[in-house]
Amino acid sequence: MTRLEMMTRLELQPDLAERVHDALLESICAGRLAPGERVTQEGLATLFGVSRQPVLQALMLLKRQGFIVDAGRKGVMVAPLAPDHVRHLYEIRAALDAAAARAAAMRMTPTLAGRGLALLEAGQAAMAAGDTGRLIAADVDFHLFIYEASGNPLFGETAAPHWRHLRRVMGAVLRDRDSYEAVWREHGAILHALVARDAAQAEALVRAHVEDAAARLAGSLELGAAPESQRAAG
């Protein structure tokens, strides 16, 4: 093997592990790999048509990120969704989103307002199509728009690691049309406050929106974990 061939292999291996990581993360966030589902290096290597080494590297990174946990002698599994963890995630998001909304309202322009309206229309179209994946993507895009409109890139950079976990929660829980109709009504009210440059109202609406989502999502997870008799009595 020449020195050039060795260098090429060293460059390709991290890229392959990264691609396996990204594919697994997308499957977890989209719910194709369910909370508590076991995964094995051998099975994933066969699925992706790669050796076990890049799969091992991808799983190690996912464990550090909190998406994969040990399952004793059974190997590893997709991390369960814990209601308390959801509440903690949304506490952070409420603070970030509310501050970003206040800043965005103070620097709103007609161009930004037009982009916000287009995002609302995208969400409505996804809801009409009944496409959960598109709905989640549109939801995330709307909040990323608020971060960007704030003019402070640190809002988006700080929130980015949390949004991966948030997408996973949304994909697992938000399945019914009524929930998303409420979400997009609230998005419309938020955009109206932003366009009106009403910073206090925008901040309050965003905080209430995120806190309501936290209660709804954590509550759904708790109900799902409850015994059948308790669920029926709920």
C-alpha positions in Angstrom: 0.0 0.0 0.0 1.4 3.4 -1.0 1.5 6.4 1.4 -1.1 8.1 -0.7 -3.5 5.1 -0.4 -3.0 5.2 3.4 -3.8 8.9 3.5 -6.9 8.4 1.4 -8.2 5.6 3.7 -7.6 7.8 6.8 -9.7 10.6 5.2 -12.5 8.4 4.0 -13.1 6.5 7.3 -14.2 9.5 9.4 -16.5 10.6 6.6 -18.1 7.2 6.5 -18.6 7.2 10.2 -20.2 10.6 10.0 -22.6 9.5 7.3 -23.6 6.5 9.3 -24.1 8.8 12.3 -26.2 11.2 10.3 -28.4 8.4 8.9 -29.0 6.9 12.3 -29.7 10.3 13.9 -32.2 11.1 11.2 -33.9 7.7 11.7 -34.1 8.4 15.5 -35.4 11.9 15.1 -38.0 10.8 12.5 -39.2 8.0 14.7 -38.2 5.2 12.4 -36.0 3.9 15.2 -38.3 4.0 18.2 -37.4 4.8 21.8 -36.2 1.6 23.5 -35.5 -0.1 20.2 -32.4 -2.3 20.3 -29.7 -1.8 17.7 -26.5 -3.9 17.0 -23.3 -3.1 15.3 -23.7 -6.2 13.1 -27.2 -5.4 12.0 -26.4 -1.8 11.3 -23.2 -2.7 9.4 -25.3 -5.1 7.2 -28.0 -2.4 6.7 -25.6 0.2 5.6 -23.2 -2.1 3.7 -20.2 -1.1 5.7 -17.8 -2.6 8.2 -18.4 -2.5 12.0 -15.8 0.2 12.6 -17.7 3.2 11.3 -20.9 1.9 12.9 -19.0 1.7 16.3 -17.7 5.2 15.9 -21.2 6.5 15.0 -22.8 4.7 18.0 -20.2 6.1 20.4 -20.9 9.7 19.2 -24.7 9.1 19.5 -24.2 7.8 23.1 -22.3 11.0 23.9 -25.1 13.1 22.4 -27.7 11.2 24.5 -29.5 9.4 21.6 -28.2 5.9 22.3 -27.9 4.2 25.8 -26.5 1.0 27.0 -28.9 -1.9 27.3 -26.9 -4.2 29.6 -25.7 -7.4 28.0 -28.2 -6.8 25.2 -26.0 -4.1 23.7 -27.4 -0.6 23.0 -30.8 0.8 22.4 -32.4 4.1 21.3 -32.7 6.3 24.4 -36.2 6.3 26.0 -38.1 9.6 26.0 -38.4 10.8 29.6 -41.0 13.4 30.4 -38.7 15.2 32.8 -36.0 15.5 30.2 -38.6 17.0 27.8 -39.5 19.6 30.4 -35.8 20.5 30.9 -35.3 20.9 27.1 -38.3 23.2 26.8 -37.2 25.3 29.8 -34.0 26.1 27.9 -36.0 26.7 24.7 -38.5 29.0 26.3 -35.7 31.2 27.6 -33.9 31.3 24.2 -37.0 31.7 22.0 -38.5 34.4 24.1 -35.3 36.5 24.1 -34.9 35.9 20.3 -38.5 37.0 19.7 -38.0 40.2 21.6 -34.9 41.0 19.5 -36.5 39.9 16.3 -39.5 42.2 16.8 -37.3 45.2 17.3 -35.5 44.7 14.0 -38.4 43.3 11.9 -38.4 44.4 8.2 -40.9 43.9 5.3 -38.5 41.3 3.9 -38.3 39.4 7.1 -42.1 39.6 7.5 -42.5 38.2 4.0 -40.3 35.2 4.9 -42.3 34.6 8.0 -45.5 34.6 6.1 -44.1 32.1 3.6 -43.1 29.8 6.5 -46.7 30.0 7.8 -48.0 29.0 4.4 -45.6 26.1 4.3 -46.9 24.9 7.6 -50.5 25.2 6.5 -49.7 23.3 3.3 -48.0 20.5 5.3 -51.0 20.3 7.7 -53.4 20.1 4.8 -51.3 17.2 3.3 -51.3 15.4 6.6 -47.5 15.0 6.3 -46.0 14.7 9.8 -42.4 15.0 8.5 -43.1 18.2 6.7 -45.0 19.6 9.6 -42.1 19.0 12.0 -39.7 20.5 9.5 -41.9 23.6 9.0 -42.3 24.0 12.8 -38.5 23.9 13.3 -38.0 26.3 10.3 -40.4 28.9 11.9 -38.4 29.0 15.1 -35.1 29.1 13.3 -36.5 32.1 11.4 -37.0 33.9 14.7 -33.4 33.2 15.8 -32.1 34.5 12.5 -34.4 37.5 12.6 -33.0 38.4 16.0 -29.7 39.3 14.4 -27.9 37.4 17.1 -26.3 34.1 15.7 -25.7 32.8 19.2 -29.4 32.1 19.7 -29.4 29.5 16.9 -26.0 28.1 17.7 -27.0 27.6 21.4 -30.3 26.0 20.5 -29.0 23.7 17.7 -28.0 20.7 19.9 -31.4 20.8 21.7 -33.4 20.9 18.5 -32.2 17.4 17.5 -33.8 16.0 20.7 -36.9 18.3 20.3 -37.5 17.0 16.7 -37.4 13.5 18.2 -40.0 14.3 20.8 -42.3 16.1 18.3 -42.1 13.1 15.9 -43.0 10.7 18.6 -45.9 12.6 20.1 -47.4 15.2 17.7 -49.4 13.0 15.4 -52.9 14.5 15.5 -54.3 17.4 13.5 -55.8 19.2 16.5 -52.4 19.6 18.1 -50.8 21.1 14.9 -53.8 23.4 14.2 -53.2 24.9 17.7 -49.4 25.1 17.0 -49.9 27.0 13.7 -52.5 29.4 15.2 -50.0 30.3 17.8 -47.3 30.7 15.1 -49.6 33.1 13.3 -50.2 35.2 16.4 -46.4 35.3 17.1 -45.7 36.5 13.5 -48.4 39.2 13.9 -46.7 40.5 17.0 -43.3 40.4 15.3 -44.5 42.3 12.2 -46.2 44.9 14.5 -42.8 45.3 16.2 -44.4 44.6 19.6 -41.4 43.1 21.4 -43.2 42.5 24.7 -46.1 40.7 23.1 -43.9 38.7 20.8 -41.8 37.6 23.8 -44.9 36.7 25.9 -46.5 34.8 23.1 -43.4 32.7 22.3 -42.8 31.9 25.9 -46.5 30.7 26.3 -46.2 28.8 23.1 -43.2 26.9 24.2 -44.5 26.3 27.7 -47.8 25.0 26.4 -45.9 22.6 24.0 -43.8 21.3 27.0 -46.9 20.6 29.0 -48.6 18.9 26.1 -45.7 16.8 25.0 -44.5 15.7 28.5 -48.1 14.9 29.4 -48.5 12.7 26.3 -45.3 10.8 27.2 -46.5 10.3 30.8 -49.9 9.1 29.5 -48.2 6.7 27.2 -46.1 5.3 30.0 -49.1 4.9 32.3 -50.8 1.5 33.0 -53.7 0.8 30.7 -56.2 1.2 33.5 -54.8 4.6 34.4 -55.0 5.7 30.8 -58.6 4.7 30.5 -59.5 6.7 33.6 -57.7 9.8 32.4 
